[in-house]
């Protein structure tokens, strides 16, 4: 017996969610990481703590407050309702917004470390040759920080694939809309269908191992270079 239609649907939804979240966080997380890497502002510590908060905060706590914020009486809910979108809980885009917050440190921290490792000298040389700050960033910083971008993207995608608590709080369990692979596994276990739970869990286990293997096998090559 292979995967059921609902299993394949859940896997596809998981891939879609993780891809969208990774792209959004590349756009949002890059300027945050760049600012944290370059600034001497007294706000660096508080902002860095906010970015890292999902690493230590229980997913149920984060999911609860996001649910309140995105509900009909929350600030995000008021905004989306006013725009004619409606409340985001129990929708795919509600999952996206929650996942962006939950996976934020997995994008920002590797990028920040990569930006900090570049140092000021390449930037000063490019600026002395007449390059604008935007040219310096895209012509110098982005190529030098490419390993950081790869690591951050892979870790963000993989972390979003493995989410459970936050997506269950925000999305519930709606087939084809919010039922991702982790929730599908939970359903199989609740139904005592351990064979299907094992098959789906094995896919995520192999995927997680391959992600970590790719990251750890890249490190020696990068150090030699």
N, C-alpha and C positions, 0 to 999 in steps of 0.2 A: 504494500500500500504506500503511495507517494503522498505528495502534498495535496491537500484539499483546495478547492477554489478559494475558500476564505483565507487559507494560509498564504496562497500566492498573492491575493489581494492585500493582505496585511504586509507582506514583504515589499510589494511595490509601493504601498503608501509610506512605508518606512524609508525606502530609498528616496522617494520624492520629497518627503519632509526633510531628511538630512541634507539633500542637495540644495534645497531652497534656503535652509538655515545657514549652510556654509557660505553660500553666495552673499546673503545679507550680512553675515558677520565679517566677511572680507571687506565689504564696503564700510561697515560701521566700526568694526574693531581696529582697522588699520590706522585711522586718524587718532583714535583713543590711545593705541599703543605708541604711536609716534610722539604724541604729546607727553605721555608718561615717561618715555625714554629721554626726552629732551628738556623738559621743564624743570625749573627750580622752584616752582610755586609751592606755597604752603598747602595747596589743595591736592598736591600729588598723593600724599598719604591717604586722605579720606577717599579720593576717587579710586585709588588702587585697592583699598579695602572693599569698596562697593563692588568693583569688578570681580574680586576674589570671593565675595560672599557666597555664591553658589557652591564653592568647594567645601564649605563647612556647614552650611545651612541645610537642615533636613528637607528633602524634596517636597514633603507634604506641607511644610511651613511656607516655602516659596510658592507652591501651587495654590495654597489657601489665599495668600495675599494677592496673587495675580488674579485669582478668581473673583475676589472682591473688586479689584481695580477694573477688571474687564466686564463685570456684571452691569446690569442696567442702571444701578445707582452709583457706580464707580466712575472716576474721572475718564478712564479710557472708554468705558461704556457710554458715557454721555457724548464723548467725541464721536465715536463710531455711529451711534444712533443719530446724532445731529447731521452726520455726513450721509445718512441713508443706508449705511452698511448693516446696522443692527448690532446687537451684542455678539462678542466673539467667542465666549465659552461654547464648547461642544460643536465647534467648527474647525475645519482644517487650518484656517488662518489664525485661529486662537491657539492651536498647537504650535504654529510657526512662531508667534510672538512669545509664548511661554518658553519655547526651546531656545530662542535667541537669548533670553535672559539667562537660562540655565547653562548654556554652553559658552557664554561670553568669555569666561577666563581661559577656556581652552583655545580660543583664538587670540586673545589679547596678550597673554603672558608669554607664549613662544615668540610672538612678534616683537614685544617689548625687549625681550632678552636679545633677540637678533639685532634690533636697531641699536641697542646699547653697546653691542660688541663691535660695531663699525667704527666708533670713535669719531672725533671731530675733524681729523686731518683730511680725509677724502672730501668731506663737505666743504672745508675751507679752500682746498685746491680748486674744486669745481667752481666755487663762488668767485675766486680770484680770476678765473678765466671768463667771467661774465655770465655764468649760468644763473638763471632765476631760481628762487627757492623751489618752484614746481619742477623745473628742469633737473635740478639737483636731486630731488626725490625720485623721479622716474628714471633718470639716466644713471644715477650713482647708487642711491639707497636700495631701490627695488632689486637690481641685479645682485648686489652684495648680500641682501637679506633673503635671497631666493630660498635657501634651505629652511629659513624660519617660516616663510609663507607655505612651503610644502608641509612642514611639520604641523603648523597651526591648522591648515585645511584638513589634513588627515585626522588629526585628533578631534577637531570639531565635528566632522562627519561621523566618526566612530562613536563619539560620546552621545550624539543625538540618536544614533541607531539604538543605543543601549538604554535610553530613558524609559522610565516606568512611572514613578510616583507623580511627577509633574504632569505628564501627558494624561494619566488617568484622572487626575484632579480637574484638569482644564477641559479635556476632550471627552471624558467618559469612555463609552465602549460602543461606538456607532459603526457598524460594518461599512467599509468603503469610504468612510468620512474621517473617523478618528481612531479606529482600531488598528494600531500599529503592531509590529511583530511581538514586542514584549507583552502587550495586553492580550494578544492572541494566545501566547504561551500560558498566561495566567488562566484564560478561559479553559484551555485544554486540561490544565491541572485541576481546576474546580470541577470539571466534568469527569475526572478520573481517567482521562484519555492520555495516559502517560506515553504511549507510543508516538502519538502526534506531537506531544510536548517535547519529547526527546528529539524528534527529527528537526523541529523548528529551532530548538535550543542548540542543536549541533551546528546548524548553519551559522548562528550568531557566535558560537564559540570558535568555530574555524575562522570566521571573518575577523574576530577580535585578535586571534593569535596571528593571523597574517598581517594585520595592521601593525601590531607591536613588533613582529619580525622585520617588517620593512623599515620601521623607524630605527630599531636597534642595529640592524646591519648597515644602515647608512652612516652611522656615527663614525666608525673607524676610517671610512673613505674620506669623510669631511675633515677629520683631524689630520690625515696625511696631506690633504691639499693645503 
